[in-house]
Amino acid sequence: MYLILALTLLVVQNSVAQEDYQKTIDILNEQKLSITRQEKEALKFEIAAISKKLDNDEITKEEADALKMKAAEKHALNIEDRIAIINNKISLLERNNGEVKELDTLNYKFAFQIGFGDDDKDGGKLLGFRLNENPNRKEPIYDRRTYSDLVIAVGLNNAIVEGQSLNDSPYKIGGSRFFEIGWQWRTRVFKNTNFLRFNYGFSFQFNGLKPKDNQYLVSLDNGQSELQEFDYELDKSKFRMDNLVFPMHFEFGPSKQSTSEKKMRYSLKDQFRIGLGGYGGFNIGTRQKLKYNLDGDNVKDKLKRSYNTNDLIYGLSAYAGVDGFLLYVKYDLNPIFKDAAVEQRNISLGLRFDL
């Protein structure tokens, strides 16, 4: 029984080794095709940059032709040399029946493997665990047009009441605040310039309002909501709306370009940018919190009701700043309450951080 088990394990091990060997060969062949694509793409961007200098009369046509020829020769040699490296790897594998360790010296992504065997000294395996280089690492995309950011915003919140100025708002200026957290994707609009980007994503908005003059929000029998004076002295009165929205902005501003043989990137680090757009979404919750003293006892009321607020949220927003530190403003075009005798619209001003 032990003999049969040992033979079975040996057959399985050899089969797995053969599959790994063929997989490695296939990956190396794919890398040869990827190298050609990368170098051709890099050459295309260099030619475009040279043509732009020619159009701007920065160089003559003879200089442009010479630079294009030099760039073509450089990338042709790059293709030849890089493919030769891959071919040498394949030959090395074939001569040693796929038993070459530490093969891929160009890709430094590590893989965590679990296994048993007698190669602890040479293979870096310790008690059945091995950390070694992974030949399955994908080549980086030469030109990434889309990036993503975690977005956090915080600041002051209030409401503009129809026919009144913000100074006459029934809500406290300093006590009313908002918080927003979400995720956005940033896509370059044009192929050869990063001056214009299209930003889109989703955010959770928490808009808080603190009424003045010991008031709180009351739902009336006619379906409307209005502020009324509370019967006791309030220590705290806060009304909050929670929204799920989908912001979209067109973002303008310069960026820094860096180019290498393997990749081309645009960086917004230390660059000024401005974004203009809007958002649309849904009201996912409305609640009111009241704190007061009743007969010597501290009372906390947490009321979760609709308060006849609008279910659909839509508005305008803008931001401006340097790098990921931005001044941020948003304004709801929809009234806070449905069928209100006097319409109120939420407005926010604060800081936004694109992390």
C-alpha positions in Angstrom: 0.0 0.0 0.0 2.9 2.4 0.8 4.6 1.5 -2.5 1.4 2.2 -4.5 0.9 5.5 -2.6 4.5 6.6 -3.3 4.2 5.7 -7.0 1.0 7.6 -7.3 2.5 10.7 -5.7 5.5 10.5 -8.0 3.2 10.3 -11.1 1.2 13.3 -9.9 4.3 15.3 -9.1 5.8 14.7 -12.6 2.5 15.6 -14.2 2.2 18.9 -12.3 5.9 19.7 -13.1 5.3 19.1 -16.8 2.2 21.4 -16.7 4.1 24.1 -14.9 7.0 23.8 -17.4 4.6 24.2 -20.4 2.8 27.1 -18.7 6.1 28.9 -18.2 7.1 28.4 -21.9 3.7 29.8 -23.0 4.0 32.8 -20.7 7.5 33.6 -22.1 6.2 33.4 -25.7 3.4 35.8 -24.8 6.0 38.2 -23.3 7.8 38.3 -26.7 4.6 39.5 -28.3 4.0 42.0 -25.5 7.5 43.4 -25.9 6.9 44.1 -29.6 3.6 45.9 -28.8 5.2 48.0 -26.0 8.1 49.2 -28.1 5.9 50.0 -31.1 3.6 52.0 -28.8 6.6 53.8 -27.2 7.9 54.6 -30.7 4.5 56.0 -31.7 4.5 58.4 -28.8 8.0 59.6 -29.5 7.1 60.2 -33.2 4.1 62.2 -32.1 6.3 64.3 -29.7 8.8 65.0 -32.5 6.0 66.0 -34.9 4.6 68.4 -32.4 8.0 70.1 -32.1 8.1 70.3 -35.9 4.6 71.9 -36.0 5.6 74.4 -33.4 8.8 75.3 -35.4 11.0 74.2 -32.6 13.0 72.0 -35.0 13.6 71.8 -38.7 12.2 69.0 -41.0 15.7 67.6 -41.4 16.2 67.5 -37.6 12.7 65.9 -37.2 13.5 63.2 -39.8 16.8 62.4 -38.1 15.2 62.2 -34.7 12.5 59.9 -36.0 15.1 57.6 -37.6 17.1 57.5 -34.4 14.0 56.6 -32.4 13.0 53.9 -34.8 16.5 52.3 -34.6 16.5 52.5 -30.8 13.2 50.7 -30.4 14.1 48.1 -33.1 17.2 47.3 -31.1 15.2 47.2 -27.9 12.8 44.6 -29.5 15.7 42.6 -30.7 17.6 42.6 -27.4 14.6 42.0 -25.2 13.3 39.1 -27.3 16.8 37.6 -27.3 16.7 37.6 -23.4 13.4 35.7 -23.6 14.7 33.2 -26.1 17.7 32.6 -23.9 15.4 31.8 -21.0 13.4 29.4 -23.1 16.6 27.6 -24.3 17.8 27.4 -20.7 14.5 25.8 -19.6 14.6 23.3 -22.5 18.1 22.2 -21.8 17.4 21.6 -18.1 14.0 20.1 -18.5 12.3 23.0 -16.8 14.3 22.6 -13.6 15.9 26.0 -13.5 15.3 28.0 -10.3 15.3 31.8 -10.0 14.6 32.0 -13.8 12.8 35.2 -14.1 15.2 37.9 -13.0 13.3 40.8 -14.7 10.0 40.4 -12.9 10.2 41.0 -9.1 6.7 40.1 -8.0 6.9 37.3 -5.4 4.6 34.3 -5.0 3.9 32.4 -1.8 4.0 28.6 -2.4 3.3 25.6 -0.1 4.9 22.3 -0.8 7.3 19.6 0.4 10.5 18.2 -1.0 14.3 18.1 -0.6 15.2 21.5 -2.1 15.0 23.5 1.1 18.6 24.8 0.7 18.6 25.8 -2.9 14.9 26.6 -3.4 14.5 28.7 -0.3 11.8 26.4 1.2 11.5 26.3 4.9 9.2 23.8 6.7 7.2 23.3 3.5 6.8 27.0 2.8 8.6 28.8 -0.1 8.8 32.4 -1.1 10.2 32.8 -4.7 9.9 34.9 -7.8 6.9 34.5 -10.0 7.3 34.3 -13.8 3.5 34.8 -14.2 3.7 38.5 -13.6 2.0 40.5 -16.3 3.8 43.3 -18.1 2.6 46.8 -17.0 0.2 48.6 -19.3 2.2 51.1 -21.3 -0.4 53.9 -21.2 -3.0 53.8 -18.4 -5.8 56.2 -19.2 -7.9 55.4 -16.1 -7.0 55.8 -12.4 -9.1 55.6 -9.2 -9.1 57.5 -5.9 -10.8 57.3 -2.5 -12.6 60.6 -2.0 -13.3 62.2 1.4 -14.9 65.6 2.0 -15.9 67.4 5.1 -17.2 70.9 5.9 -20.1 73.3 6.7 -23.6 72.5 5.6 -26.7 74.7 5.5 -29.9 75.4 3.5 -30.9 78.3 1.3 -34.5 79.2 1.9 -36.6 80.7 -0.9 -36.8 84.4 -0.7 -34.1 84.7 2.0 -30.4 85.1 2.2 -28.1 82.5 3.8 -27.7 84.8 6.8 -31.4 84.4 7.5 -31.2 80.6 7.4 -33.1 78.9 10.3 -30.1 76.6 10.8 -26.8 77.2 12.6 -23.9 78.2 10.4 -21.2 76.6 12.5 -23.1 73.7 13.9 -24.5 72.3 10.6 -21.9 70.1 8.9 -21.6 67.5 6.1 -19.4 64.5 5.5 -18.9 62.6 2.2 -16.9 59.5 1.4 -16.8 57.7 -2.0 -14.8 56.2 -4.8 -14.1 57.8 -8.2 -12.5 56.8 -11.5 -10.5 59.4 -13.5 -10.2 58.8 -17.2 -8.1 60.9 -19.6 -10.4 62.3 -22.4 -7.9 62.9 -25.2 -5.2 60.4 -26.3 -2.1 62.6 -26.4 -2.9 65.2 -23.6 -4.0 64.9 -20.0 -5.3 68.4 -19.7 -9.0 67.2 -19.6 -10.2 64.3 -17.5 -13.6 62.8 -16.9 -14.2 61.9 -13.3 -17.1 59.6 -12.2 -18.0 57.3 -9.3 -20.2 57.0 -6.3 -20.4 58.7 -2.9 -22.3 58.6 0.4 -23.3 62.0 1.6 -24.3 62.9 5.2 -25.8 66.3 5.3 -26.6 67.6 8.8 -28.7 70.7 9.8 -29.0 72.1 13.3 -32.0 74.4 13.8 -31.7 77.6 15.7 -33.8 79.0 18.6 -34.7 75.7 20.3 -36.6 74.4 17.3 -37.0 70.9 15.8 -38.6 69.4 12.7 -42.2 68.3 12.9 -44.2 66.3 10.4 -47.6 67.8 9.9 -50.9 66.0 9.2 -51.0 67.6 5.7 -47.8 65.8 4.8 -45.5 68.8 5.1 -42.7 69.4 7.5 -41.8 72.6 9.3 -39.7 73.8 12.2 -41.5 74.4 15.5 -40.3 75.4 19.0 -39.7 72.5 21.4 -41.6 72.2 24.7 -38.3 71.9 26.7 -34.9 73.4 26.5 -32.9 71.5 23.9 -29.3 70.6 24.5 -29.1 69.4 20.9 -31.3 69.4 17.9 -29.9 67.9 14.7 -31.6 66.8 11.4 -29.6 64.6 9.0 -30.1 63.3 5.4 -28.1 60.4 4.1 -27.7 60.2 0.3 -26.2 57.8 -2.2 -25.1 59.8 -5.2 -23.1 59.3 -8.4 -20.9 62.4 -9.1 -19.6 63.3 -12.5 -17.0 66.0 -13.2 -14.9 67.3 -16.0 -11.5 68.1 -14.5 -9.1 70.6 -16.0 -5.4 71.2 -15.2 -1.8 70.5 -16.2 0.1 67.4 -15.3 3.6 66.0 -15.5 4.4 63.4 -18.1 7.1 60.7 -17.6 8.0 58.2 -20.3 10.2 55.1 -20.2 10.6 52.1 -22.4 7.9 50.1 -20.5 5.4 52.8 -19.5 4.2 56.3 -20.0 2.4 58.1 -17.1 0.8 61.4 -16.3 1.1 62.7 -12.7 -1.0 65.3 -10.9 1.4 65.6 -8.0 1.7 69.3 -7.0 -0.4 70.4 -10.0 -3.4 72.8 -9.8 -6.7 71.4 -11.0 -10.4 72.4 -11.1 -13.5 70.2 -11.5 -17.0 71.2 -12.7 -20.0 68.9 -12.8 -22.8 67.6 -10.7 -24.4 64.5 -9.1 -27.6 62.5 -9.0 -28.8 59.8 -6.7 -31.2 58.8 -3.9 -32.1 59.7 -0.3 -31.4 56.5 1.6 -32.2 57.8 5.1 -33.5 60.7 7.1 -33.3 61.0 10.9 -33.5 63.6 13.7 -31.7 63.5 17.1 -32.9 65.5 20.1 -31.2 65.8 23.5 -32.9 67.6 26.5 -33.5 67.4 30.2 -36.9 66.2 31.6 -37.5 66.1 35.3 -33.8 65.8 36.0 -33.3 63.0 33.5 -31.2 63.3 30.3 -33.4 62.2 27.4 -32.1 61.3 23.9 -34.7 60.9 21.1 -33.6 59.4 17.8 -36.3 59.6 15.3 -36.0 57.9 11.9 -38.8 59.1 9.6 -39.1 60.4 6.1 -40.1 63.9 7.1 -41.5 64.3 3.6 -38.0 64.7 2.1 -37.4 64.2 -1.6 -36.3 60.7 -2.6 -34.3 61.9 -5.7 -31.2 64.0 -5.1 -29.5 66.0 -7.9 -27.3 69.1 -7.9 -24.2 70.9 -9.0 -20.7 70.6 -7.5 -17.2 72.0 -8.1 -13.8 71.8 -6.6 -10.4 73.4 -7.1 -7.0 73.0 -5.5 -3.5 71.5 -5.7 -2.7 67.7 -5.8 -5.3 66.0 -3.6 -6.1 69.0 -1.4 -9.2 70.8 -2.8 -11.8 73.4 -1.9 -15.2 71.8 -2.5 -18.7 73.2 -2.9 -22.0 71.5 -3.7 -25.6 72.7 -4.1 -28.8 70.5 -4.3 -31.1 71.6 -7.1 -33.9 69.6 -5.6 -35.8 71.0 -2.6 -35.2 69.3 0.7 -38.9 68.8 1.4 -41.7 67.8 -1.0 -44.6 70.2 -1.4 -43.2 72.7 1.0 -44.8 76.1 1.3 -41.3 77.6 1.2 -38.6 75.6 -0.6 -35.3 74.9 1.0 -32.2 73.6 -0.8 -29.1 72.1 0.7 -25.7 73.8 0.2 -22.3 72.7 1.4 -18.8 74.2 1.5 -15.7 72.4 2.7 -12.5 70.6 1.9 -12.1 67.5 -0.4 -9.3 65.0 -0.3 -8.6 62.8 -3.2 -6.5 60.0 -1.7 
